[in-house]
């Protein structure tokens, strides 16, 4: 009977560990994909600035796209130029998510706790629109 309880406890512990690991992976990975766009990012560039480049599926720049960088304060907005690039100063260190033309394409719910990705060292984001 004791062995059976130990097995059950071990299985439950493994399931909880896997779930936590998977949730952390989802928050810490440097890319995200949806039906709308593929997004990747890396820390670097100008400290305190989020540089966003938006391209279409063929790799052409997307001018005039509305880009919102989300954080605890709500976020900041910019419009892409003729090269499909905008630079946004969000005013906070955490990167909580990204919206393109009012469609949320990245959401990092625990960025303020995990501290990653951080805008402190700058953040370079590439968005490839699928539609």
KOLTILO-105453 format. One line per 3 residues: their letters; for each residue x, y, z of N, C-alpha, C. Coordinates in steps of 0.001 Angstrom, whole numbers, plus 500000, padded with zeros to 6 digits. Example, Ala and Ser with C-alpha at 12.3 -4.5 7.8 and 13.67 -1.06 7.14 Angstrom:
# residues 2
AS	513190 494310 507800 512300 495500 507800 513200 496700 507800 | 512850 497750 507080 513670 498940 507140 512900 500030 507870 .
This chain:
# residues 131
XXX	500821 498807 500000 500000 500000 500000 500874 501269 500000 | 501977 501243 500779 502855 502410 500840 503521 502671 499491 | 503902 501587 498824 504535 501737 497510 503578 502386 496515 .
XXX	502351 501986 496566 501352 502547 495651 501170 504048 495898 | 501115 504459 497153 500984 505871 497488 502204 506650 497022 | 503386 506046 497176 504613 506702 496730 504605 506882 495218 .
XXX	504171 505853 494500 504098 505941 493040 503153 507054 492608 | 501987 507108 493247 501007 508132 492919 501572 509519 493217 | 502226 509664 494362 502826 510948 494732 503928 511332 493744 .
XXX	504721 510384 493333 505795 510646 492377 505224 511066 491018 | 504189 510380 490574 503552 510725 489296 502955 512127 489365 | 502281 512460 490453 501712 513796 490611 502804 514870 490627 .
XXX	503894 514596 491320 505010 515535 491373 505614 515748 489987 | 505751 514683 489226 506283 514793 487870 505333 515600 486980 | 504039 515382 487114 503065 516124 486319 503100 517614 486654 .
XXX	503190 517931 487927 503264 519333 488349 504551 519968 487837 | 505666 519263 487946 506950 519774 487463 506908 520031 485960 | 506343 519106 485203 506232 519273 483760 505368 520489 483423 .
XXX	504256 520637 484105 503350 521756 483848 504041 523092 484123 | 504734 523188 485235 505447 524421 485574 506548 524698 484550 | 507298 523663 484178 508371 523833 483184 507814 524314 481852 .
XXX	506711 523741 481418 506100 524132 480157 505602 525576 480214 | 504994 525968 481322 504513 527339 481465 505681 528323 481441 | 506791 527988 482090 507977 528845 482053 508540 528933 480641 .
XXX	508580 527810 479942 509062 527815 478566 508241 528773 477706 | 506928 528722 477852 506055 529603 477064 506334 531070 477357 | 506716 531391 478594 506989 532771 478965 508403 533214 478622 .
XXX	509362 532289 478552 510764 532651 478372 511269 532515 476940 | 510536 531827 476078 510999 531665 474702 511004 533008 473980 | 511865 533135 472987 512045 534412 472285 511341 534434 470936 .
XXX	510234 533735 470838 509461 533729 469602 508036 533322 469907 | 507162 533683 469009 505764 533284 469140 505150 533261 467751 | 504254 532327 467539 503619 532182 466238 502108 532079 466423 .
XXX	501388 532713 465509 499926 532635 465529 499443 532561 464091 | 498135 532506 463907 497574 532517 462561 497824 533850 461871 | 498033 534897 462656 498178 536250 462132 499626 536619 461794 .
XXX	500587 536164 462652 501982 536579 462449 502960 535677 463209 | 504212 535674 462730 505330 535070 463442 506138 536215 464029 | 506482 536111 465302 507190 537178 465992 508412 536593 466677 .
XXX	509545 537285 466553 510755 536894 467280 511404 538150 467833 | 512176 537991 468910 512819 539145 469521 514138 538758 470165 | 514953 539775 470354 516231 539620 471031 516508 540912 471791 .
XXX	517173 540785 472924 517549 541985 473665 518757 542619 472993 | 518750 543943 472905 519843 544677 472284 519329 545950 471654 | 520225 546662 471025 519840 547929 470413 519977 549072 471396 .
XXX	519092 550038 471318 519123 551220 472168 518447 550922 473501 | 519139 551132 474635 518524 550882 475944 517216 551653 476128 | 516196 550956 476622 514901 551562 476879 513997 551711 475669 .
XXX	514458 551222 474513 513689 551386 473276 513355 550016 472680 | 512127 549887 472207 511693 548687 471491 511655 549043 470005 | 512507 548385 469217 512524 548596 467769 511763 547443 467127 .
XXX	510698 547768 466407 509843 546755 465790 509923 546897 464276 | 510218 545782 463604 510222 545731 462149 509090 544820 461708 | 508217 545330 460842 507067 544553 460365 507243 544296 458873 .
XXX	507148 543004 458506 507245 542599 457099 506062 541729 456741 | 505742 541677 455448 504690 540767 455005 505292 539384 454760 | 504480 538439 454343 504940 537054 454157 506028 536938 453093 .
XXX	506079 537887 452158 507096 537871 451099 508387 538572 451529 | 508402 539146 452749 509593 539826 453241 509641 541312 452941 | 508552 541849 452408 508486 543280 452099 508074 544068 453344 .
XXX	508612 545301 453516 508221 546114 454676 506744 546482 454629 | 506155 546622 455817 504749 547010 455935 504697 548415 456544 | 504559 549447 455704 504474 550810 456234 503079 551108 456781 .
XXX	503014 552022 457750 501726 552473 458280 501043 551510 459222 | 501749 550485 459701 501148 549542 460647 501162 550153 462046 | 500078 549986 462771 499977 550462 464151 500544 549377 465071 .
XXX	501533 549748 465880 502210 548799 466760 502061 549276 468203 | 501559 548409 469070 501442 548707 470497 502353 547777 471282 | 503206 548364 472126 504017 547588 473070 503273 547648 474394 .
XXX	502874 546480 474906 502052 546409 476111 502919 546215 477348 | 502506 546845 478463 503159 546641 479752 502150 546944 480857 | 502608 547005 482100 501693 547226 483230 500975 548561 483168 .
XXX	501571 549556 482536 500949 550881 482435 499965 550971 481285 | 499844 549915 480521 498962 549923 479365 499746 549825 478078 | 500866 550563 477992 501705 550449 476811 501895 551749 476068 .
XXX	502575 551629 474944 502883 552773 474082 502669 552354 472640 | 502385 553334 471786 502037 553052 470395 502990 553769 469444 | 503199 553135 468287 503979 553743 467212 503436 553274 465875 .
XXX	503844 553953 464812 503459 553584 463445 504733 553276 462667 | 504679 552230 461851 505854 551888 461064 506063 552892 459938 | 507332 553139 459635 507677 554065 458554 507698 553324 457216 .
XXX	508215 553938 456176 508243 553335 454836 509076 552048 454810 | 510002 551919 455753 510836 550706 455843 510208 549640 456727 | 509003 549906 457242 508318 548948 458107 508866 548918 459524 .
XXX	509518 550009 459949 510182 550051 461255 509586 551155 462114 | 509445 550882 463424 509092 551904 464395 509929 551687 465647 | 510227 552752 466347 510950 552692 467615 510050 553281 468687 .
XXX	509798 552495 469739 508855 552887 470783 509583 552886 472127 | 509376 553934 472918 509916 554004 474274 508753 553775 475235 | 508623 552552 475775 507447 552233 476583 507441 552829 477986 .
XXX	508585 553238 478507 508623 553837 479834 508717 552846 480982 | 508633 551567 480706 508791 550529 481724 509719 549455 481197 | 510322 548719 482110 511322 547722 481731 510719 546459 481129 .
XXX	509527 546070 481577 508995 544794 481106 508281 544921 479768 | 508360 543844 479022 507671 543722 477739 506527 542753 477969 | 505314 543287 478066 504164 542452 478377 503447 541899 477170 .
XXX	503754 542434 476002 503110 541926 474805 503207 542911 473657 | 502630 542502 472533 502698 543300 471320 501393 543156 470557 | 500876 544294 470072 499694 544288 469217 500060 544921 467889 .
XXX	499519 544368 466836 499722 544902 465497 498355 545196 464906 | 498120 546456 464556 496819 546888 464033 495678 546425 464940 | 495861 546655 466236 494888 546334 467295 494623 544841 467467 .
XXX	495483 543995 466952 495379 542547 467143 496557 542102 468006 | 496270 541536 469180 497344 541070 470057 498019 539867 469417 | 499337 539963 469241 500078 538861 468629 501089 538249 469587 .
XXX	501412 538945 470672 502290 538403 471721 501718 538836 473058 | 501672 537908 474002 501215 538242 475358 502128 537543 476343 | 502821 538307 477165 503713 537798 478207 503131 538202 479552 .
XXX	502233 537400 480075 501503 537732 481293 502397 537883 482524 | 503506 537170 482576 504345 537163 483772 505664 537895 483566 | 505736 538769 482568 506986 539484 482273 507440 540325 483463 .
XXX	506509 540931 484162 506882 541784 485286 507450 540974 486442 | 507101 539700 486553 507642 538835 487605 508966 538229 487155 | 509000 537704 485932 510187 537008 485428 511273 537966 484943 .
XXX	510886 539175 484598 511866 540161 484155 512432 539911 482766 | 511774 539079 482004 512267 538805 480663 511106 538706 479690 | 511192 539173 478513 512300 539988 478021 512233 541381 478633 .
XXX	513380 542039 478684 513475 543353 479303 513805 544413 478262 | 513236 545573 478444 513497 546692 477553 514720 547480 478027 | 515214 547203 479227 516343 547950 479775 517536 547997 478830 .
XXX	517876 546867 478226 519005 546803 477313 518584 547059 475864 | 517324 547378 475670 516778 547529 474330 516173 546214 473885 | 515236 546284 472973 514563 545086 472478 514332 545253 470980 .
XXX	514740 544249 470225 514581 544264 468768 513579 543175 468408 | 512475 543575 467799 511389 542640 467483 511171 542613 465967 | 511019 541403 465433 510691 541227 464013 509336 540542 463922 .
XXX	508447 541138 463147 507099 540594 462938 506967 540259 461456 | 506581 539019 461176 506281 538601 459801 504781 538323 459744 | 504050 539219 459077 502596 539055 458948 502295 537891 458004 .
XX	501337 537068 458386 500914 535954 457538 499743 536340 456653 | 498923 537266 457079 497710 537652 456337 497755 539115 456008 .
